[in-house]
Structures are given as structure tokens and as C-alpha cells.
Amino acid sequence: MYYLLFFGAVGSLIPFFNIYLQQKGLSGAQIGWLGSIPPLVTLIANPFWGGVADRWQIYRQVLFLCALSAGGVSLLFLQANSFWLFMVLVIILFFFRNPMAAIVDGTVMSVVTRLNASYGRQRLWGTTGFLLASLVLAQFLTPQTMNLTFWLHATLLGLGCAVLSIFIPVEPSPQNTRLRQGLKILLGQPHYLSFFIALILMGIGLSCYVGFLGLHVLAVGGTERHVGLVWAANSLLEIPMMYFGASWFARFSFRRLIPGAMLGYVVIWGLIGLANSVWLIIAVVLGIGLCYGVYWVAVVGFVAKTAPVGLRATSQAMVGIAMNGFGWSIGSVVAGYVWDQLGGGAVFGFASLCALAAIAIFLKGCRQ
């Protein structure tokens, strides 16, 4: 239920947020700069809230505070009209919202590991929530009703997730590891630095894709309803991949699954850049669900196996720091300027090249 509502909130905002900003008169460069702010906030927020939750074992309380705060801040966007006010609100929103997924992932992994259950079969409900929210909401959106995105986002987070935070199952850690000591253990593993850099490059590519997919759909002649259909297609095949993933993935190691999924992103992002119609884009993005289903389950599993005892939330937060922090920040700024100068095809071509570089660096680290 938590995954369903949390990612439903994300799905109600992410596909349409940049379209809303464009309607408010912001340029591609300004939208890119706003997209670079959440990742910078992640560098502080994820380790802060993850460390607080791990240090005092207060996962429920941290999730409740973050959900309630993020939901409330959402509604303030409805009164904003200037670039700088949007920037302040984005900082506050993502300070509370971004760490929630990492804390929930860490908590869920501790439970499913003890029960010998499947993380993917829990996480697929997040995909379901994202798909339903983006698809259903798109049927009601017009340039005059874009405010609905913020109302749904606020309700699902500030009401639904806040209440569920009180009941989420928590497995207490048998011992605590100091943050500095735990990070030293992680970064001291020979393959981990290359993994971290590869995540940064993937974050650059993902920021291009997420930030400018909706605008690219409009640029090739689509409408807000088509944007919702594209994002629904994006998530559709994640569900079977995550449901059956436990048995399928057991045949392969993480170091084969992760670059395999990255290669899928290389191909799909490249094809999106070449597509010149909405229906071609919809056909291509169906493959994203396959790639993401493999990629995310493999990354979360990889991190769970390498996490020091007592630092499960912090270790998952490190993924956010690399991919949604450093990588997303760089990618958002670069993509904004590329969009203004060269258009959507160049943005997605750049994303594809970043994923290709991530494969090379990850495989080199595995060989070492």
C-alpha cells in the first residue's frame, strides 16, 4: 500500500511538472536549472534522514514527518508564479520527499530477506500506482486544469502515506554501525567506486528522459493526454518484470543484470530521440518497463547485499546520492541547454551516450 500511494503521488506530478512550468512561462534552461535542484537537495537530505532513521531506529516517525511535510508543500506550488519562488519550493519539497523511497526500500529489504520473499513483488505496487495516477489524471488534464496534479500529489503523500507510515513494518537492526565507518566499508570495496560512477552517469541519462519526455511528446504534436499515455506505457511492463523477477533474476548475477538493463536504456533512449510521432514514442517506451524492472531490482539487491549492518537506509540512500543527486543535477542543467539549442532528439541522444559510458565503467570495475 505504501509503494502504491507513494509512487502514485510521484506519477501524478513528474510527467506533468515541466509542462506546468512551461505554461508558467519558464524557458528550457530555467526548467533545467529547477530540475538540477532536487538532486543537490538529495545529497543532503538522503544521508541526513537515512542517518537519523538508522541512528535512533525511528523509521516510522521519519516517514510520517517527511510525508506530511511534502504533501503540505505541494499545495504551495499553486500560488507560485516566479522562477525563484519555484526554486525555493522545489528545495523544500524534495528535502522531505526524496529520502522516503530509500528508507522504505531499506525497510522492505530487511523484511523480505528474513522471510525469503521477493522485493520485486512488493515494489511492483509502486509501478502500479505510478501507472494508474499518470494514466487516469491525464484524462482530465488540460492547460486550464493542471492544478489537479498538485492536489492529487498532496493528498496521496500528506494523507495516505502519512497514515501508512505509522503502520509500516520495521525490522530493528541488531547493531548500529557508525556512518563514517559504514561509508568507509562501502567505498573500500574494489568494485563499489565504479558502481557509484556508473550510477551517476545513469542519473544523467534518467534526468534527460524524465525531465524532457513530456515536452518532447508535445513537440512532435502530442497533447497532455498523450503525455499520460506515454508515461503509462513507460511503466506497463515493469509489473510482470518485478513480479516474476525473483525466479528469473536468480539465474544471473547482479554484475550481468545491471549492465544488461543499461544496454536496454541505450537503445530505447536513442530510438526516442529519432521518433517523430507520438505513437512511435509510445511503442518505444514500452521497453523502458522491461529495463527498469531489471535495473532497479538488481541495484537494490546489490546494495542490500553490500550494506554494513545497521546502515540499510543509509546504504540505499547512497544510490540516491549518486543517481538522483550528482547525476540528475548535472543532467538536468545540460539537458535544459541542449533542449533550447538542439531539441529533443539531441537530449535523448546525449542520454543514450551516458548509459553507454556507464556500462563501460561498471564492467571495468567488475573485472578489477
Helices and strands as residue ranges (DSSP letters): H 2-23, H 28-56, H 59-76, G 77-79, H 83-115, H 119-138, H 148-155, I 156-161, H 162-165, H 179-187, H 192-219, H 224-236, H 238-249, H 254-274, H 278-306, H 312-319, I 320-327, H 328-342, H 344-367
